[in-house]
Amino acid sequence: MAENAVMKAIRERRSIRKYEENPVPKEAIDELLSAATMSPSAMNRQPWDFIVVTDRKMIKELSDRVKKQMRLVGYAQKYAERFTGGEDLVFYSAPLLVLVTAPKDYEWAGLDCGILAQTMFLAAYSLGLGSCFIGFARMLNKDGEALEMLGVPPDREICAPLIFGYPAEKKEAPERKPKIAKRV
């Protein structure tokens, strides 16, 4: 019996932080966004909007802005050595950044956008792309100038910052064990 493609993708997909220089073609971006919109959401509200960033200079500027916010809130001390170089340690020089926004006052936004992110990650894997959720990039929500530059309306926030590109690394799956609290 042939291996189930979905189960294979779930087992083999990893968060990738090293990317080839090649850009992600528009057709692949369209496929990712199409897959994303098929994600389930609470009451089928589909709260997401997408900001697609392929301009590498803008991605680098956004990375620098995240690092600045991290310094302002004290996170940077932990990463101070890594932040002093010119290397992009936020978006890892990925050629595609997708910022998923949702209404600030929507209580299910985190869950809905998390499900959407996983859908996009599995779609990316099926297209030969690597992906990673960049939680620290939510700090852009504290940077009004960055939000304005990105066109994020005042009633919305960045919920899921996601990067994509062709992987320049292969990662093996760490051992995973189900943690079943109780079977009834």
Buried (B, 14 or more C-beta within 10 A) or exposed (E): EEEEEEEEBBEEBBEBBBBBEEBBEEEBBEBBBEBBEEBEBBEEEBBBBBBBBBEBEEBBBBBBBBBBBBBEEEBBEEBEEEBEEEEBBBBBBBBBBBBBBBBEEBEBBEEBBBBBBBBBBBBBBBBEBBBBBBEBBBBBBBBEEBBEBBEBEEEBBBBBBBBBBBBBEEBEEEEEEEEEEEEE
